[in-house]
């Protein structure tokens, strides 16, 4: 005897579709040379391995198609998987590339699709470019100022210094090519100098981070000394080691020395 689910008004709701926007790194390809792509991809990921670990990725084929280059999507996907990234879409592909992607169960996005939240690429490199969330304005020539809390699951990327006036929640990730300033509680992951800037620093009012990193040198929460946890600190790199200083205590000691 068949059962019509529409005649069962007491059935609990099992699922629901909702519209949402996610921030996803985009891999802009400018070469068809898979050897070069694999090498440069590894180099970029090594600068911030924790940020890119198991990260979703959208493949942007516009540049290579402008130059008439041909590329094997299946081989490219294998390289991306080996690098620890998860391709979840392709955009700007030609008919053959889109067909290959669909055979690999990779969705095809149109150039103007709202499903992928990105901004105009201002630098054409073979680099996974983490995009800021849609409601945050990033200026490549100045510091990025954020006044709202960074929620769990959000990923923020700044090409200059990153200044945050609200708390950074556990499970959030903030990255900057320059310094990071958090004038509140810092939980989650904070990575400064992600393009290799060893002079970059991290400043925060309350250190509770899951991970801190400068130019690829990092410490996880378990490595943090209790003397700096929950304190206002500055973090910098010295002889390839992360130095964490209690700002208040440092100022007290400095004042004593002046006297």
N, C-alpha and C positions, 0 to 999 in steps of 0.2 A: 504494500500500500504506500503510495507516494505522499509526501508531506510538503505542503506549500508553505514556505517560510513567511509569505506575506499574510498568512492567516494565523500567525502566532504573535499577537500584539504584546505578549508579555516577554518576548525574547529580548535580552539585554543588547545594547548597542555594542557591536564588536569592533567597529572601526569608523573613522571619519577622515575625510580629506580636508585639509586646510591649506591656504596659500601662505607661503613663507619665503624669506630671502636668506640665503646663506653666503658667507664669504668664502670663496674658493680660490686657491692659487692657480694661475694660468701659465702654462709653459708655451712661450712664444718661440717658434722654431724658425731659424734663418738659414739653416743648412740641411742638406740631405745626407751628409756624411754621418752615419750612425756611430762610427768610432769616435769622432770628435764630440758628438752629442753626449755619448756615454761618459767620456772623460770629463767634459765641462760640467755635466750634471753632478757627477760625484764630487767635483771640487766645490761647487756651490752648496751642496748638501752638507759637506764636511764643516762648513762655517757655522752651521746651526742645526746639527743633527737631530736634536730633540724636537725642534719646531717642525721639521719635515717628516718625522717618523710617522708612517702610516697615514700621511696626509692625502686627502682627495686632490685630484688634479684635472684640469681641463686643457686639452691640447688645442692650440691655436695654429692653424695651418695657413693663415692669410699671407704671411711673408714669403714662405717657400713657394706658394702657388703664384705669387706675383712674378717670381723669377722663373717659373716653369720647371721647378725642381720636382723630381719624383722621389717618393719615400715609401718604404714598406711599413704600413701601419702595424702589422702583426709583430714585426721585428722591433719596431719602436716601442710598442707596448711591453714586450719582454724586457727591454732595457729599463723601462720605467718601473716595472714590478721588481726587478733585481735591485733597484735603487731604494726600494722600500716605500714607493709612492703608489697610489691607487687611482688610475685613470677612470674618471666618471663621465667624460663627455668629450666631444670634438666639435670645433666650430671653424668656419671658414674653409672647410674641406671641399674638394671636387667630388664628382659623382663616384669615382672609383674609391677614393679615400673614405667617403661616407659609407659606401657599401661594405668595405673592409671593417670599418668600425662597428657597424650593426651586426656583422657576422661574429664579432668578438663580444657582442652584447654591450657595446659602448654607445650611449645615446648620442644623437646628432643634434646640435643646437644651431639655430640661425645666428647670423652676425649680430642681430639686434635683439636676440632673445633675452627676456627679463629673468630667465631661470638662472643665469649666471651673473652675479653682481661684480662688475669690473669697471674700471675707468680706462680712458684712452692710454695706450702704451706710449710713453714718451721716450723710452729707450728700447732699441731693437737689439735684444741680446738673447742668447740661448740660456735663459734664466727663469726658474719658477718664480713668478712675482706675486707674493702674497698681497691680496687686495684688502684695503680697509673696509669696514662695514659701510653700507650704503648711506647711513645717516651721519657719517663722520667725514668732514672735509679735510683733505690732505693737500698741502702745498709743497711741491718738491723743492722750492727755493728757501723756505723758512721752516721754523719749528712747527710741529703739529700740536695744537692745543685741544685737549679733550676735557670737557667739564662734567660729563655724565659717567656713572659707574660702568666699568667694564664687566659684563656678566660672564658667567661660566659658559664656555663654548665659543666665546668671541675671540677673534684673532685680529690684532691690530698691527699694521706695518707702517713705519715712517721712514722716509728717505733722509730726513734731517734729525734733529733732536725731537724727542717725544715727551710732552709735558701733560701729565694727567692730574686733575684736581680732585678726583673722586677715587673711591676704592677700586682695586682690581681683585675680582673674586677668584676663588679657587676654581681651577679648570679653565681659566682664561689664559691667553698668550699674547704678550706684547713684545714687539720687535722694533728695533731702531738701528739705522746705520750710524747714528750718533749717540748722544747721551740719552738716558731715560731718567725723568724726574717724576716721582709719584708723591704728591703732597697729601698722602692718606695712607691707608693700609695696603700693602703689597702682598697679595696672595698669588696663586697661579704661577705662571712662568714669565720671566723677564730676560730678554736677550738684547744686549747693547753691542754696538760695533759689529753687526752681523756680516758686513762685507770685509772684515779683517781689520777694522780700526782698533788698534790696541790701546789708543789713548781715550777711548770712550769710558764713561763712568755711569753707574746707577746710583741714584739718590732716592731715599724713601723715608717717610715718617714712622713707619711701623713694618718691620721686616718679618713676614710670615710666608715667604715665597716657597713654592714647591721646587723651583729651579731658578738659578740665576746664572747668567753667562755673559762673558765679554770676549768678543773675537773668537768664539768657539771654545773657550776655556770655561768650564761650568762646575757648579756645585749643586747637589740636590738638598732637599730639606734636612735629610738625615746627617748631612755634613756640616750643618750650621752650628756654630758654638752657641751655647745657651746665653753667653754674655752679650750677644748681639741680637738674639731673637726678641721680637716685639720691641725693638729699639729703633730710633731714627739713625740711619746709617748712610755711609757712602761706600761704594764698592768700586775697586779699580784693579787693574792688572799690573803686577810687578814681578819680573823674572818668571813669566808664564804661570804665575800663581795668583789666584784671586785673593785680594786683601779686603777685609770687611772691617770698617772702623765705626765705632759708636761715636756719632757726631757730638753729642752732648758731653760725653766723657773726654773726648779729644779737646773740646773747647775749654773744659775745666782745667785739664793738664796744661794747656797752652797759657791760660791765665795765671796759673801758679808760677810758671817759668818766667813770665814777664815781671811778676812781683819780685 
